[in-house]
Amino acid sequence: MNSKVSWLFIIFLLLIGCTNHSTQSPPEEVDPVSWINFEGKKYEFYKNDVSIDDSIVTTNEKTGADDGTEMGLEIFKIQNGNDISLFIQDPINQEWVEYRIK
């Protein structure tokens, strides 16, 4: 009788250990760390230290108070078909930072 109870107790412990009691919720949308609002669209940080080619052109715009980056930085762009990437130059590291529509 004791061995049956022991086996039932072990099986019970195994079943409890195998169940997942954690509650997992879907990941929440979080605000990007850095963004640029340009022509009514929000471009979010994509990557930094980007190699730039001759297709980059100025937008004749500067970052402003509604952007999630330092104010007064000149905004550049590269257009590939319908896709547009925006760029600013980091004033501290002097590297290019790329922004894209998500």
Buried (B, 14 or more C-beta within 10 A) or exposed (E): EEEEEEEEEEEEEEEEEEEEEEEEEEEEEEEBEBBBBBEEEBBBBBEEEBEEEEEBEEBEBEBEEEBBBEEEBEBBBBEEEEEBBBBBBBEEEEEBBBBEEE
